[in-house]
Amino acid sequence: MTDQDDTYQEFRDVVNMTPTELESWLDTDESREVGQKSSGGESVGHRSGQRIIELLNTRKGDLSDDDYAHMRKVVGYVHRHTAQRPSGDVTDTPWRYSLMNWGHDPTK
């Protein structure tokens, strides 16, 4: 198994939202309200979510080195962020919303 195979599998494991679910989520106010905003006003996670939709819709053989770099970034973010899970019900929390921008719904 190559590093790219490992990256691809890890990405598919942590991204548990379908492109359709993620697209619908990114259209919500809650999605736009969380995360660090860039100079353009869009959060890093929100922009990443758009890229994740593209990656999920791309055949494995068509993925570029840049795509794999973004997939590794997504995997790292999800792992770091899930380790910071707050106590109690996380359903309506900025913590969950941030993860969902990165394609991972921790309530699934």
A tleap script that builds the chain and sets N, CA, C and O, in Angstrom:
source leaprc.protein.ff14SB
mol = sequence {
  NMET THR ASP GLN ASP ASP THR TYR GLN GLU
  PHE ARG ASP VAL VAL ASN MET THR PRO THR
  GLU LEU GLU SER TRP LEU ASP THR ASP GLU
  SER ARG GLU VAL GLY GLN LYS SER SER GLY
  GLY GLU SER VAL GLY HIE ARG SER GLY GLN
  ARG ILE ILE GLU LEU LEU ASN THR ARG LYS
  GLY ASP LEU SER ASP ASP ASP TYR ALA HIE
  MET ARG LYS VAL VAL GLY TYR VAL HIE ARG
  HIE THR ALA GLN ARG PRO SER GLY ASP VAL
  THR ASP THR PRO TRP ARG TYR SER LEU MET
  ASN TRP GLY HIE ASP PRO THR CLYS
}
set mol.1.N position { 0.849 -1.194 0.000 }
set mol.1.CA position { 0.000 0.000 0.000 }
set mol.1.C position { 0.892 1.255 0.000 }
set mol.1.O position { 1.864 1.319 0.753 }
set mol.2.N position { 0.575 2.220 -0.816 }
set mol.2.CA position { 1.378 3.432 -0.908 }
set mol.2.C position { 0.879 4.483 0.085 }
set mol.2.O position { -0.189 4.336 0.680 }
set mol.3.N position { 1.665 5.536 0.252 }
set mol.3.CA position { 1.238 6.654 1.100 }
set mol.3.C position { -0.073 7.246 0.583 }
set mol.3.O position { -0.946 7.624 1.364 }
set mol.4.N position { -0.198 7.322 -0.755 }
set mol.4.CA position { -1.433 7.855 -1.326 }
set mol.4.C position { -2.613 6.946 -1.015 }
set mol.4.O position { -3.710 7.428 -0.731 }
set mol.5.N position { -2.397 5.630 -1.066 }
set mol.5.CA position { -3.472 4.694 -0.709 }
set mol.5.C position { -3.888 4.887 0.750 }
set mol.5.O position { -5.076 4.910 1.073 }
set mol.6.N position { -2.886 5.025 1.625 }
set mol.6.CA position { -3.170 5.254 3.049 }
set mol.6.C position { -3.950 6.549 3.240 }
set mol.6.O position { -4.945 6.586 3.964 }
set mol.7.N position { -3.488 7.610 2.583 }
set mol.7.CA position { -4.149 8.913 2.688 }
set mol.7.C position { -5.588 8.819 2.196 }
set mol.7.O position { -6.509 9.320 2.842 }
set mol.8.N position { -5.773 8.178 1.058 }
set mol.8.CA position { -7.111 8.044 0.477 }
set mol.8.C position { -8.033 7.312 1.445 }
set mol.8.O position { -9.164 7.742 1.669 }
set mol.9.N position { -7.557 6.207 2.020 }
set mol.9.CA position { -8.387 5.420 2.932 }
set mol.9.C position { -8.705 6.200 4.205 }
set mol.9.O position { -9.845 6.192 4.668 }
set mol.10.N position { -7.709 6.869 4.769 }
set mol.10.CA position { -7.938 7.663 5.983 }
set mol.10.C position { -8.951 8.782 5.711 }
set mol.10.O position { -9.835 9.042 6.527 }
set mol.11.N position { -8.811 9.436 4.564 }
set mol.11.CA position { -9.725 10.505 4.177 }
set mol.11.C position { -11.144 9.963 4.080 }
set mol.11.O position { -12.080 10.569 4.602 }
set mol.12.N position { -11.307 8.817 3.412 }
set mol.12.CA position { -12.639 8.229 3.262 }
set mol.12.C position { -13.197 7.778 4.615 }
set mol.12.O position { -14.414 7.746 4.802 }
set mol.13.N position { -12.321 7.430 5.554 }
set mol.13.CA position { -12.762 7.020 6.894 }
set mol.13.C position { -13.248 8.211 7.722 }
set mol.13.O position { -14.269 8.114 8.402 }
set mol.14.N position { -12.525 9.335 7.670 }
set mol.14.CA position { -12.906 10.470 8.523 }
set mol.14.C position { -14.025 11.306 7.911 }
set mol.14.O position { -14.821 11.895 8.643 }
set mol.15.N position { -14.100 11.368 6.585 }
set mol.15.CA position { -15.172 12.129 5.932 }
set mol.15.C position { -16.395 11.209 5.855 }
set mol.15.O position { -16.496 10.358 4.971 }
set mol.16.N position { -17.320 11.400 6.802 }
set mol.16.CA position { -18.481 10.506 6.874 }
set mol.16.C position { -19.764 11.170 6.370 }
set mol.16.O position { -20.862 10.661 6.594 }
set mol.17.N position { -19.618 12.303 5.691 }
set mol.17.CA position { -20.771 12.964 5.068 }
set mol.17.C position { -20.668 12.765 3.555 }
set mol.17.O position { -19.576 12.785 2.988 }
set mol.18.N position { -21.809 12.576 2.918 }
set mol.18.CA position { -21.826 12.447 1.462 }
set mol.18.C position { -21.653 13.837 0.848 }
set mol.18.O position { -21.859 14.843 1.528 }
set mol.19.N position { -21.277 13.900 -0.428 }
set mol.19.CA position { -21.188 15.212 -1.073 }
set mol.19.C position { -22.497 15.999 -0.956 }
set mol.19.O position { -22.471 17.210 -0.738 }
set mol.20.N position { -23.633 15.325 -1.097 }
set mol.20.CA position { -24.934 15.996 -0.999 }
set mol.20.C position { -25.183 16.526 0.406 }
set mol.20.O position { -25.640 17.657 0.568 }
set mol.21.N position { -24.887 15.720 1.424 }
set mol.21.CA position { -25.056 16.169 2.817 }
set mol.21.C position { -24.159 17.371 3.104 }
set mol.21.O position { -24.588 18.347 3.721 }
set mol.22.N position { -22.921 17.286 2.653 }
set mol.22.CA position { -21.963 18.366 2.911 }
set mol.22.C position { -22.379 19.641 2.180 }
set mol.22.O position { -22.293 20.736 2.737 }
set mol.23.N position { -22.819 19.503 0.959 }
set mol.23.CA position { -23.265 20.672 0.188 }
set mol.23.C position { -24.449 21.356 0.877 }
set mol.23.O position { -24.485 22.581 0.989 }
set mol.24.N position { -25.408 20.563 1.332 }
set mol.24.CA position { -26.570 21.121 2.049 }
set mol.24.C position { -26.130 21.812 3.326 }
set mol.24.O position { -26.609 22.899 3.647 }
set mol.25.N position { -25.215 21.182 4.055 }
set mol.25.CA position { -24.719 21.753 5.312 }
set mol.25.C position { -24.019 23.091 5.058 }
set mol.25.O position { -24.244 24.055 5.789 }
set mol.26.N position { -23.175 23.153 4.031 }
set mol.26.CA position { -22.409 24.372 3.758 }
set mol.26.C position { -23.307 25.548 3.380 }
set mol.26.O position { -22.878 26.700 3.435 }
set mol.27.N position { -24.550 25.262 2.995 }
set mol.27.CA position { -25.501 26.326 2.658 }
set mol.27.C position { -26.191 26.917 3.891 }
set mol.27.O position { -26.978 27.854 3.758 }
set mol.28.N position { -25.913 26.385 5.094 }
set mol.28.CA position { -26.596 26.866 6.299 }
set mol.28.C position { -25.848 28.026 6.946 }
set mol.28.O position { -24.640 28.187 6.769 }
set mol.29.N position { -26.599 28.834 7.703 }
set mol.29.CA position { -25.985 29.927 8.470 }
set mol.29.C position { -25.016 29.377 9.504 }
set mol.29.O position { -23.953 29.954 9.731 }
set mol.30.N position { -25.386 28.244 10.142 }
set mol.30.CA position { -24.525 27.655 11.175 }
set mol.30.C position { -23.155 27.305 10.606 }
set mol.30.O position { -22.133 27.481 11.269 }
set mol.31.N position { -23.143 26.813 9.386 }
set mol.31.CA position { -21.880 26.458 8.748 }
set mol.31.C position { -21.005 27.691 8.534 }
set mol.31.O position { -19.791 27.647 8.733 }
set mol.32.N position { -21.628 28.776 8.130 }
set mol.32.CA position { -20.865 29.996 7.822 }
set mol.32.C position { -20.405 30.734 9.079 }
set mol.32.O position { -19.478 31.542 9.015 }
set mol.33.N position { -21.042 30.464 10.220 }
set mol.33.CA position { -20.742 31.221 11.442 }
set mol.33.C position { -19.549 30.682 12.226 }
set mol.33.O position { -19.037 31.377 13.104 }
set mol.34.N position { -19.091 29.459 11.935 }
set mol.34.CA position { -18.005 28.882 12.719 }
set mol.34.C position { -16.692 28.906 11.966 }
set mol.34.O position { -16.663 28.984 10.737 }
set mol.35.N position { -15.601 28.838 12.723 }
set mol.35.CA position { -14.271 28.722 12.129 }
set mol.35.C position { -13.552 30.038 11.985 }
set mol.35.O position { -14.138 31.115 12.098 }
set mol.36.N position { -12.254 29.922 11.730 }
set mol.36.CA position { -11.415 31.092 11.530 }
set mol.36.C position { -11.677 31.663 10.146 }
set mol.36.O position { -11.606 30.956 9.140 }
set mol.37.N position { -11.979 32.945 10.115 }
set mol.37.CA position { -12.294 33.602 8.842 }
set mol.37.C position { -11.008 34.056 8.148 }
set mol.37.O position { -10.070 34.535 8.785 }
set mol.38.N position { -10.996 33.893 6.849 }
set mol.38.CA position { -9.879 34.395 6.053 }
set mol.38.C position { -10.176 35.838 5.664 }
set mol.38.O position { -11.217 36.383 6.029 }
set mol.39.N position { -9.265 36.450 4.929 }
set mol.39.CA position { -9.454 37.845 4.530 }
set mol.39.C position { -10.713 38.033 3.684 }
set mol.39.O position { -11.293 39.119 3.677 }
set mol.40.N position { -11.143 36.985 2.969 }
set mol.40.CA position { -12.334 37.085 2.140 }
set mol.40.C position { -13.633 36.908 2.913 }
set mol.40.O position { -14.715 37.036 2.341 }
set mol.41.N position { -13.538 36.615 4.213 }
set mol.41.CA position { -14.722 36.461 5.039 }
set mol.41.C position { -15.220 35.034 5.163 }
set mol.41.O position { -16.044 34.743 6.030 }
set mol.42.N position { -14.737 34.139 4.316 }
set mol.42.CA position { -15.140 32.735 4.394 }
set mol.42.C position { -14.176 32.012 5.324 }
set mol.42.O position { -12.970 32.253 5.281 }
set mol.43.N position { -14.703 31.125 6.164 }
set mol.43.CA position { -13.823 30.404 7.084 }
set mol.43.C position { -12.993 29.374 6.323 }
set mol.43.O position { -13.361 28.911 5.244 }
set mol.44.N position { -11.857 29.036 6.931 }
set mol.44.CA position { -10.968 28.035 6.354 }
set mol.44.C position { -11.722 26.711 6.197 }
set mol.44.O position { -11.608 26.052 5.164 }
set mol.45.N position { -12.488 26.324 7.215 }
set mol.45.CA position { -13.236 25.073 7.163 }
set mol.45.C position { -14.312 25.077 6.100 }
set mol.45.O position { -14.527 24.068 5.427 }
set mol.46.N position { -14.993 26.207 5.939 }
set mol.46.CA position { -16.054 26.299 4.930 }
set mol.46.C position { -15.460 26.122 3.536 }
set mol.46.O position { -16.010 25.404 2.702 }
set mol.47.N position { -14.341 26.779 3.299 }
set mol.47.CA position { -13.659 26.658 2.007 }
set mol.47.C position { -13.175 25.212 1.822 }
set mol.47.O position { -13.255 24.659 0.725 }
set mol.48.N position { -12.675 24.610 2.901 }
set mol.48.CA position { -12.233 23.224 2.838 }
set mol.48.C position { -13.397 22.303 2.482 }
set mol.48.O position { -13.228 21.360 1.710 }
set mol.49.N position { -14.572 22.572 3.038 }
set mol.49.CA position { -15.750 21.767 2.737 }
set mol.49.C position { -16.067 21.758 1.252 }
set mol.49.O position { -16.441 20.726 0.694 }
set mol.50.N position { -15.915 22.924 0.610 }
set mol.50.CA position { -16.143 23.006 -0.845 }
set mol.50.C position { -15.145 22.112 -1.583 }
set mol.50.O position { -15.493 21.415 -2.536 }
set mol.51.N position { -13.911 22.153 -1.122 }
set mol.51.CA position { -12.856 21.338 -1.748 }
set mol.51.C position { -13.123 19.850 -1.516 }
set mol.51.O position { -12.901 19.031 -2.408 }
set mol.52.N position { -13.600 19.501 -0.317 }
set mol.52.CA position { -13.897 18.105 0.000 }
set mol.52.C position { -14.977 17.559 -0.938 }
set mol.52.O position { -14.889 16.417 -1.389 }
set mol.53.N position { -15.983 18.366 -1.228 }
set mol.53.CA position { -17.027 17.937 -2.169 }
set mol.53.C position { -16.387 17.588 -3.515 }
set mol.53.O position { -16.716 16.567 -4.119 }
set mol.54.N position { -15.474 18.441 -3.980 }
set mol.54.CA position { -14.782 18.173 -5.245 }
set mol.54.C position { -13.991 16.869 -5.159 }
set mol.54.O position { -14.020 16.052 -6.080 }
set mol.55.N position { -13.282 16.684 -4.039 }
set mol.55.CA position { -12.461 15.477 -3.872 }
set mol.55.C position { -13.332 14.217 -3.859 }
set mol.55.O position { -12.973 13.206 -4.463 }
set mol.56.N position { -14.471 14.280 -3.173 }
set mol.56.CA position { -15.360 13.120 -3.108 }
set mol.56.C position { -15.938 12.771 -4.480 }
set mol.56.O position { -16.286 11.620 -4.744 }
set mol.57.N position { -16.035 13.772 -5.340 }
set mol.57.CA position { -16.588 13.555 -6.671 }
set mol.57.C position { -15.518 13.276 -7.734 }
set mol.57.O position { -15.824 13.169 -8.922 }
set mol.58.N position { -14.267 13.161 -7.294 }
set mol.58.CA position { -13.159 12.908 -8.215 }
set mol.58.C position { -12.758 11.440 -8.130 }
set mol.58.O position { -12.628 10.893 -7.035 }
set mol.59.N position { -12.565 10.808 -9.270 }
set mol.59.CA position { -12.096 9.418 -9.275 }
set mol.59.C position { -10.690 9.358 -8.692 }
set mol.59.O position { -9.883 10.264 -8.902 }
set mol.60.N position { -10.402 8.288 -7.960 }
set mol.60.CA position { -9.106 8.145 -7.297 }
set mol.60.C position { -7.939 8.341 -8.261 }
set mol.60.O position { -6.953 8.995 -7.921 }
set mol.61.N position { -8.050 7.777 -9.458 }
set mol.61.CA position { -6.967 7.884 -10.436 }
set mol.61.C position { -6.744 9.292 -10.957 }
set mol.61.O position { -5.706 9.575 -11.555 }
set mol.62.N position { -7.704 10.175 -10.737 }
set mol.62.CA position { -7.602 11.556 -11.221 }
set mol.62.C position { -7.137 12.538 -10.152 }
set mol.62.O position { -7.029 13.735 -10.423 }
set mol.63.N position { -6.859 12.051 -8.938 }
set mol.63.CA position { -6.442 12.938 -7.847 }
set mol.63.C position { -4.989 13.365 -8.033 }
set mol.63.O position { -4.136 12.563 -8.413 }
set mol.64.N position { -4.724 14.638 -7.761 }
set mol.64.CA position { -3.373 15.194 -7.906 }
set mol.64.C position { -2.630 15.164 -6.564 }
set mol.64.O position { -3.215 14.864 -5.523 }
set mol.65.N position { -1.340 15.479 -6.611 }
set mol.65.CA position { -0.563 15.583 -5.369 }
set mol.65.C position { -1.160 16.646 -4.456 }
set mol.65.O position { -1.185 16.484 -3.236 }
set mol.66.N position { -1.636 17.728 -5.047 }
set mol.66.CA position { -2.270 18.794 -4.267 }
set mol.66.C position { -3.552 18.291 -3.593 }
set mol.66.O position { -3.847 18.657 -2.455 }
set mol.67.N position { -4.308 17.454 -4.303 }
set mol.67.CA position { -5.512 16.861 -3.719 }
set mol.67.C position { -5.148 16.007 -2.509 }
set mol.67.O position { -5.796 16.086 -1.465 }
set mol.68.N position { -4.102 15.188 -2.657 }
set mol.68.CA position { -3.685 14.335 -1.539 }
set mol.68.C position { -3.195 15.177 -0.360 }
set mol.68.O position { -3.417 14.816 0.796 }
set mol.69.N position { -2.534 16.288 -0.645 }
set mol.69.CA position { -2.088 17.185 0.436 }
set mol.69.C position { -3.295 17.720 1.200 }
set mol.69.O position { -3.265 17.805 2.427 }
set mol.70.N position { -4.362 18.084 0.479 }
set mol.70.CA position { -5.556 18.585 1.163 }
set mol.70.C position { -6.234 17.461 1.944 }
set mol.70.O position { -6.751 17.687 3.038 }
set mol.71.N position { -6.233 16.267 1.392 }
set mol.71.CA position { -6.817 15.130 2.112 }
set mol.71.C position { -6.078 14.889 3.427 }
set mol.71.O position { -6.709 14.600 4.445 }
set mol.72.N position { -4.754 15.003 3.418 }
set mol.72.CA position { -3.978 14.836 4.659 }
set mol.72.C position { -4.321 15.945 5.655 }
set mol.72.O position { -4.398 15.699 6.858 }
set mol.73.N position { -4.526 17.157 5.156 }
set mol.73.CA position { -4.915 18.281 6.012 }
set mol.73.C position { -6.262 17.998 6.680 }
set mol.73.O position { -6.435 18.260 7.870 }
set mol.74.N position { -7.209 17.467 5.917 }
set mol.74.CA position { -8.542 17.136 6.444 }
set mol.74.C position { -8.427 16.069 7.528 }
set mol.74.O position { -9.016 16.202 8.601 }
set mol.75.N position { -7.672 15.018 7.249 }
set mol.75.CA position { -7.494 13.932 8.217 }
set mol.75.C position { -6.886 14.477 9.511 }
set mol.75.O position { -7.355 14.155 10.603 }
set mol.76.N position { -5.850 15.296 9.389 }
set mol.76.CA position { -5.206 15.873 10.569 }
set mol.76.C position { -6.155 16.742 11.370 }
set mol.76.O position { -6.199 16.653 12.597 }
set mol.77.N position { -6.921 17.589 10.676 }
set mol.77.CA position { -7.870 18.467 11.368 }
set mol.77.C position { -8.906 17.651 12.124 }
set mol.77.O position { -9.167 17.913 13.298 }
set mol.78.N position { -9.497 16.664 11.462 }
set mol.78.CA position { -10.547 15.871 12.096 }
set mol.78.C position { -9.990 15.134 13.314 }
set mol.78.O position { -10.640 15.092 14.358 }
set mol.79.N position { -8.809 14.560 13.195 }
set mol.79.CA position { -8.220 13.850 14.339 }
set mol.79.C position { -7.945 14.797 15.512 }
set mol.79.O position { -8.255 14.474 16.659 }
set mol.80.N position { -7.366 15.959 15.224 }
set mol.80.CA position { -7.073 16.929 16.300 }
set mol.80.C position { -8.355 17.426 16.956 }
set mol.80.O position { -8.450 17.518 18.180 }
set mol.81.N position { -9.336 17.744 16.121 }
set mol.81.CA position { -10.568 18.350 16.627 }
set mol.81.C position { -11.419 17.344 17.404 }
set mol.81.O position { -12.022 17.703 18.416 }
set mol.82.N position { -11.479 16.093 16.947 }
set mol.82.CA position { -12.283 15.097 17.678 }
set mol.82.C position { -11.668 14.799 19.040 }
set mol.82.O position { -12.379 14.418 19.970 }
set mol.83.N position { -10.356 14.968 19.166 }
set mol.83.CA position { -9.693 14.754 20.457 }
set mol.83.C position { -10.109 15.814 21.483 }
set mol.83.O position { -9.915 15.623 22.683 }
set mol.84.N position { -10.676 16.920 21.018 }
set mol.84.CA position { -11.094 18.020 21.897 }
set mol.84.C position { -12.593 18.007 22.159 }
set mol.84.O position { -13.171 19.032 22.520 }
set mol.85.N position { -13.220 16.860 21.981 }
set mol.85.CA position { -14.671 16.744 22.139 }
set mol.85.C position { -15.122 17.277 23.503 }
set mol.85.O position { -14.613 16.850 24.539 }
set mol.86.N position { -16.083 18.214 23.495 }
set mol.86.CA position { -16.606 18.720 24.764 }
set mol.86.C position { -17.532 17.687 25.417 }
set mol.86.O position { -18.025 16.775 24.753 }
set mol.87.N position { -17.756 17.838 26.701 }
set mol.87.CA position { -18.660 16.909 27.375 }
set mol.87.C position { -20.105 17.277 27.064 }
set mol.87.O position { -20.399 18.393 26.636 }
set mol.88.N position { -20.997 16.322 27.286 }
set mol.88.CA position { -22.418 16.575 27.089 }
set mol.88.C position { -22.854 16.391 25.645 }
set mol.88.O position { -22.131 15.842 24.814 }
set mol.89.N position { -24.053 16.866 25.379 }
set mol.89.CA position { -24.658 16.743 24.056 }
set mol.89.C position { -23.980 17.718 23.097 }
set mol.89.O position { -23.973 18.924 23.341 }
set mol.90.N position { -23.419 17.209 22.027 }
set mol.90.CA position { -22.679 18.060 21.084 }
set mol.90.C position { -23.500 18.426 19.851 }
set mol.90.O position { -22.986 19.054 18.926 }
set mol.91.N position { -24.777 18.035 19.837 }
set mol.91.CA position { -25.602 18.207 18.633 }
set mol.91.C position { -25.589 19.633 18.092 }
set mol.91.O position { -25.348 19.836 16.902 }
set mol.92.N position { -25.843 20.618 18.942 }
set mol.92.CA position { -25.937 22.015 18.488 }
set mol.92.C position { -24.774 22.836 19.011 }
set mol.92.O position { -24.974 23.854 19.674 }
set mol.93.N position { -23.554 22.396 18.713 }
set mol.93.CA position { -22.377 23.098 19.224 }
set mol.93.C position { -21.481 23.570 18.084 }
set mol.93.O position { -21.441 22.948 17.023 }
set mol.94.N position { -20.764 24.670 18.305 }
set mol.94.CA position { -19.788 25.111 17.301 }
set mol.94.C position { -18.737 24.035 17.021 }
set mol.94.O position { -18.230 23.938 15.904 }
set mol.95.N position { -18.410 23.230 18.030 }
set mol.95.CA position { -17.436 22.151 17.852 }
set mol.95.C position { -17.901 21.198 16.751 }
set mol.95.O position { -17.135 20.871 15.845 }
set mol.96.N position { -19.157 20.754 16.829 }
set mol.96.CA position { -19.701 19.853 15.810 }
set mol.96.C position { -19.783 20.559 14.456 }
set mol.96.O position { -19.435 19.983 13.426 }
set mol.97.N position { -20.244 21.808 14.469 }
set mol.97.CA position { -20.410 22.534 13.217 }
set mol.97.C position { -19.073 22.702 12.494 }
set mol.97.O position { -19.010 22.600 11.269 }
set mol.98.N position { -18.000 22.962 13.257 }
set mol.98.CA position { -16.679 23.093 12.637 }
set mol.98.C position { -16.262 21.785 11.982 }
set mol.98.O position { -15.767 21.775 10.855 }
set mol.99.N position { -16.465 20.684 12.694 }
set mol.99.CA position { -16.123 19.382 12.122 }
set mol.99.C position { -16.941 19.091 10.865 }
set mol.99.O position { -16.426 18.537 9.894 }
set mol.100.N position { -18.200 19.463 10.891 }
set mol.100.CA position { -19.050 19.211 9.726 }
set mol.100.C position { -18.568 20.005 8.507 }
set mol.100.O position { -18.707 19.539 7.376 }
set mol.101.N position { -18.010 21.189 8.723 }
set mol.101.CA position { -17.444 21.947 7.603 }
set mol.101.C position { -16.308 21.170 6.952 }
set mol.101.O position { -16.022 21.348 5.768 }
set mol.102.N position { -15.663 20.307 7.734 }
set mol.102.CA position { -14.552 19.489 7.237 }
set mol.102.C position { -15.032 18.089 6.832 }
set mol.102.O position { -14.218 17.186 6.636 }
set mol.103.N position { -16.364 17.909 6.707 }
set mol.103.CA position { -16.913 16.666 6.181 }
set mol.103.C position { -17.132 15.560 7.199 }
set mol.103.O position { -17.454 14.429 6.834 }
set mol.104.N position { -16.958 15.886 8.488 }
set mol.104.CA position { -17.115 14.853 9.530 }
set mol.104.C position { -18.231 15.247 10.500 }
set mol.104.O position { -18.147 16.279 11.167 }
set mol.105.N position { -19.272 14.421 10.573 }
set mol.105.CA position { -20.339 14.634 11.545 }
set mol.105.C position { -20.129 13.675 12.706 }
set mol.105.O position { -20.343 12.472 12.562 }
set mol.106.N position { -19.708 14.203 13.869 }
set mol.106.CA position { -19.401 13.318 15.009 }
set mol.106.C position { -20.619 12.644 15.616 }
set mol.106.O position { -20.468 11.768 16.467 }
set mol.107.N position { -21.827 13.027 15.203 }
set mol.107.CA position { -23.026 12.382 15.738 }
set mol.107.C position { -23.448 11.188 14.894 }
set mol.107.O position { -24.408 10.497 15.238 }
set mol.108.N position { -22.748 10.937 13.799 }
set mol.108.CA position { -23.083 9.789 12.930 }
set mol.108.C position { -22.474 8.521 13.490 }
set mol.108.O position { -22.638 7.448 12.910 }
savepdb mol mol.pdb
quit
